[in-house]
Amino acid sequence: MKPTKIALVTGGSRGLGKNMALSLAQKGLDVLLTYHSKKEEALEVVAEIRKIGQKATALQLDTANSKSFDGFITEVKAALQSDFGADKIDYLVNNAGIGIHASFAETTEEQFDTLVNIQYKGVFFLTQKALPILADGGGIVNLSTGLARFSLPGYAAYAGMKGAVETLTKYLAKELGPRGIRVNSVAPGAIETDFGGGVVRDNAEVNAFIASQTALGRVGRPDDIGGVVAFLCSDDAKWVNAQRIEASGGMFL
């Protein structure tokens, strides 16, 4: 019997990350998820994954603080041994993130620095630090956004970081290819979560506008995304590499 594969999902306590973690478990993977401050919510996700029949554990991580990554990787190694009986992860899903909505003219340097630390620097250096514990033949999934293809006012800084992540994805695919590691990005469209203050979910006008601009006629839900990530973390996607997969229902075609 093959050993069960393990995925590390950052920001897996709620929203899209929670759905990814559950989708991965339903595909037969064990899951190590991180949370920033919502420990109770993270432990609930762990309990749900265990009910599915897979192993799971949760660790605290602030992806904005790259200085903490060495310590975090040490914690991951310990958790792999104690909770999974393993010494490597097979997949890394860089999902953790925040949204800041501000026009280009009004974006502050503080807002910019917050975004770059979480959305780009954090992804860059967490992935770098994870390379020794990422199994050859595994994979990385970076979360991007539909906003890197189409433009909506107020997301210049956020979308700019995600554009950088998409470029980074191609470079990682090239440089990690000799180890058989595939690297892809998933770009969700507008999703009904508490992301960015829940504006897509809670503002009826915004929700209706997005639905009207989407070929499938509605706004996205978390369970529209988790399965795409789970697919990329499987042998079904063994020949999918350096790709940007947009899951937006056909926004702004």
C-alpha positions as CSV (number, residue, x, y, z in Angstrom):
1,M,0.0,0.0,0.0
2,K,1.3,3.4,-1.0
3,P,2.0,5.9,1.9
4,T,-0.6,8.6,2.2
5,K,0.4,11.9,0.7
6,I,0.5,15.0,2.8
7,A,-0.5,18.6,1.9
8,L,0.5,21.7,3.8
9,V,-2.2,24.4,3.3
10,T,-1.5,27.9,4.6
11,G,-4.6,29.8,5.8
12,G,-6.6,26.7,6.1
13,S,-8.9,27.6,9.0
14,R,-11.7,29.3,7.0
15,G,-12.9,30.5,3.6
16,L,-11.2,29.1,0.5
17,G,-8.4,27.5,2.5
18,K,-10.8,25.5,4.6
19,N,-12.5,24.2,1.5
20,M,-9.2,23.3,0.0
21,A,-8.2,21.4,3.1
22,L,-11.5,19.4,3.1
23,S,-11.3,18.8,-0.7
24,L,-7.7,17.4,-0.3
25,A,-8.9,15.1,2.5
26,Q,-11.8,13.9,0.4
27,K,-9.2,13.0,-2.3
28,G,-7.3,10.8,0.3
29,L,-4.6,13.2,1.4
30,D,-3.6,14.0,4.9
31,V,-3.5,17.7,5.7
32,L,-1.3,20.0,7.8
33,L,-3.0,23.4,7.8
34,T,-2.0,26.8,9.2
35,Y,-4.0,29.5,10.9
36,H,-3.0,33.1,11.8
37,S,-5.3,33.8,14.8
38,K,-8.4,31.6,14.4
39,K,-7.2,28.5,16.4
40,E,-10.6,27.3,17.3
41,E,-11.8,27.4,13.7
42,A,-8.6,25.6,12.6
43,L,-9.2,22.8,15.1
44,E,-12.7,22.4,13.8
45,V,-11.3,21.9,10.3
46,V,-8.9,19.4,11.7
47,A,-11.8,17.5,13.4
48,E,-13.8,17.5,10.1
49,I,-10.8,16.1,8.2
50,R,-10.4,13.3,10.8
51,K,-14.1,12.5,10.4
52,I,-13.4,12.0,6.7
53,G,-10.8,9.4,7.8
54,Q,-7.6,11.4,7.1
55,K,-4.9,12.6,9.4
56,A,-4.7,16.3,10.1
57,T,-3.1,18.9,12.4
58,A,-3.0,22.7,12.6
59,L,0.0,25.0,13.3
60,Q,0.1,28.8,13.9
61,L,1.8,30.8,11.2
62,D,2.1,34.5,10.4
63,T,3.0,34.6,6.7
64,A,3.7,38.3,7.0
65,N,6.7,37.5,9.3
66,S,9.4,35.8,7.2
67,K,11.7,35.8,10.2
68,S,9.5,33.2,11.8
69,F,9.7,30.7,8.9
70,D,12.8,28.8,10.2
71,G,11.0,28.1,13.5
72,F,7.8,27.2,11.7
73,I,9.6,24.6,9.5
74,T,11.1,23.1,12.7
75,E,7.5,22.8,14.0
76,V,6.4,21.2,10.8
77,K,9.1,18.6,11.0
78,A,8.1,17.7,14.5
79,A,4.4,17.5,13.6
80,L,5.2,15.3,10.6
81,Q,7.0,12.9,12.8
82,S,4.4,12.9,15.7
83,D,1.1,13.2,13.8
84,F,1.8,11.7,10.4
85,G,4.8,9.3,10.9
86,A,6.5,11.1,8.0
87,D,9.4,13.4,7.3
88,K,8.3,15.2,4.1
89,I,5.2,17.0,2.7
90,D,4.2,16.2,-0.8
91,Y,2.3,19.4,-1.6
92,L,2.5,23.0,-0.5
93,V,-0.5,25.2,-1.1
94,N,0.3,28.9,-0.6
95,N,-3.2,30.2,0.1
96,A,-2.9,32.5,3.1
97,G,-3.7,36.1,2.2
98,I,-5.7,39.2,2.9
99,G,-7.4,41.7,0.7
100,I,-7.0,45.5,0.9
101,H,-9.4,47.6,-1.2
102,A,-8.0,51.1,-1.9
103,S,-7.7,53.2,-5.0
104,F,-4.2,53.5,-6.5
105,A,-4.2,57.2,-5.6
106,E,-5.0,56.5,-1.9
107,T,-3.0,53.3,-1.3
108,T,-0.6,54.0,1.6
109,E,2.9,52.6,1.9
110,E,1.8,50.8,5.0
111,Q,-1.0,49.0,3.1
112,F,1.5,48.2,0.3
113,D,4.0,46.8,2.7
114,T,1.4,44.7,4.4
115,L,0.3,43.2,1.1
116,V,3.7,42.6,-0.3
117,N,4.8,40.8,3.0
118,I,1.9,38.4,3.0
119,Q,1.1,38.0,-0.7
120,Y,4.5,37.9,-2.3
121,K,7.5,37.9,0.2
122,G,5.8,35.4,2.4
123,V,5.0,33.1,-0.5
124,F,8.6,33.4,-1.9
125,F,10.4,32.7,1.3
126,L,8.1,30.2,2.9
127,T,8.4,28.1,-0.3
128,Q,12.2,28.5,-0.2
129,K,12.3,27.4,3.4
130,A,10.0,24.4,2.7
131,L,12.1,23.0,-0.2
132,P,14.1,20.6,2.1
133,I,10.9,19.0,3.4
134,L,9.1,19.0,0.1
135,A,9.2,15.5,-1.5
136,D,10.6,15.1,-5.0
137,G,7.8,14.4,-7.4
138,G,5.4,16.6,-5.3
139,G,3.8,19.9,-6.2
140,I,3.2,23.5,-5.2
141,V,0.0,25.5,-5.8
142,N,0.1,29.3,-5.5
143,L,-3.1,31.2,-5.2
144,S,-3.5,34.1,-7.6
145,T,-6.6,36.0,-8.6
146,G,-8.8,36.8,-11.6
147,L,-7.8,40.4,-10.9
148,A,-4.4,39.6,-12.4
149,R,-6.2,39.2,-15.8
150,F,-9.0,41.8,-15.6
151,S,-9.0,45.1,-13.7
152,L,-11.4,46.4,-11.1
153,P,-10.5,49.8,-9.5
154,G,-9.3,49.5,-5.9
155,Y,-7.1,46.4,-6.3
156,A,-3.9,47.8,-7.9
157,A,-1.6,46.8,-5.1
158,Y,-3.2,43.4,-4.4
159,A,-3.4,42.4,-8.0
160,G,0.1,43.5,-8.7
161,M,1.4,41.1,-6.0
162,K,-0.6,38.3,-7.5
163,G,0.8,39.1,-10.9
164,A,4.2,38.7,-9.3
165,V,3.2,35.3,-7.9
166,E,2.1,34.1,-11.3
167,T,5.5,35.0,-12.7
168,L,7.2,33.4,-9.8
169,T,5.1,30.2,-10.4
170,K,6.8,29.8,-13.8
171,Y,10.3,30.3,-12.4
172,L,9.6,27.8,-9.7
173,A,8.3,25.3,-12.2
174,K,11.5,25.7,-14.3
175,E,13.9,25.5,-11.3
176,L,12.2,22.7,-9.4
177,G,11.5,20.7,-12.6
178,P,14.7,18.6,-12.1
179,R,13.2,17.3,-8.8
180,G,9.9,16.4,-10.5
181,I,8.0,19.2,-8.6
182,R,5.1,20.7,-10.5
183,V,4.2,24.3,-9.7
184,N,0.9,25.9,-10.8
185,S,-1.3,28.8,-9.9
186,V,-5.0,28.9,-9.3
187,A,-6.8,32.2,-9.9
188,P,-10.3,32.4,-8.3
189,G,-12.8,35.0,-9.5
190,A,-15.0,36.8,-7.0
191,I,-16.0,34.4,-4.2
192,E,-18.6,34.7,-1.4
193,T,-16.3,34.6,1.7
194,D,-15.4,37.1,4.4
195,F,-12.3,38.0,2.3
196,G,-11.9,41.8,1.9
197,G,-14.5,42.4,4.6
198,G,-17.1,40.1,2.9
199,V,-18.0,42.7,0.2
200,V,-18.8,40.1,-2.5
201,R,-20.9,38.1,-0.2
202,D,-22.6,40.9,1.8
203,N,-23.1,43.7,-0.7
204,A,-26.1,42.9,-2.8
205,E,-25.2,45.4,-5.5
206,V,-21.6,44.1,-5.9
207,N,-22.9,40.5,-5.9
208,A,-25.4,41.2,-8.6
209,F,-22.9,43.1,-10.7
210,I,-20.4,40.3,-10.6
211,A,-23.1,37.7,-11.4
212,S,-24.1,39.8,-14.4
213,Q,-20.6,39.8,-15.7
214,T,-20.0,36.0,-15.2
215,A,-20.9,33.6,-18.0
216,L,-22.4,31.1,-15.5
217,G,-24.6,33.8,-14.0
218,R,-23.6,33.8,-10.3
219,V,-20.8,34.7,-7.9
220,G,-18.3,32.0,-6.9
221,R,-18.5,29.9,-3.7
222,P,-15.6,28.4,-1.8
223,D,-16.5,24.9,-3.0
224,D,-15.9,26.1,-6.6
225,I,-12.2,26.4,-5.8
226,G,-11.1,23.6,-3.4
227,G,-11.6,20.8,-5.9
228,V,-9.4,22.6,-8.4
229,V,-6.6,22.8,-5.9
230,A,-7.1,19.1,-4.9
231,F,-6.9,18.1,-8.6
232,L,-3.5,19.8,-8.9
233,C,-2.4,17.9,-5.8
234,S,-3.0,14.6,-7.4
235,D,-1.5,12.3,-10.0
236,D,-4.4,13.2,-12.3
237,A,-2.5,16.5,-12.8
238,K,0.9,14.9,-13.2
239,W,1.5,16.6,-16.5
240,V,0.0,20.0,-15.6
241,N,2.9,22.3,-14.9
242,A,3.6,26.1,-14.9
243,Q,-0.1,26.8,-15.6
244,R,-2.5,29.5,-14.4
245,I,-5.9,27.9,-14.0
246,E,-8.6,30.5,-13.6
247,A,-11.7,29.4,-11.7
248,S,-14.1,32.3,-12.1
249,G,-17.1,30.9,-13.9
250,G,-16.2,32.9,-16.9
251,M,-15.8,36.5,-15.5
252,F,-15.4,39.4,-18.0
253,L,-15.1,37.3,-21.1
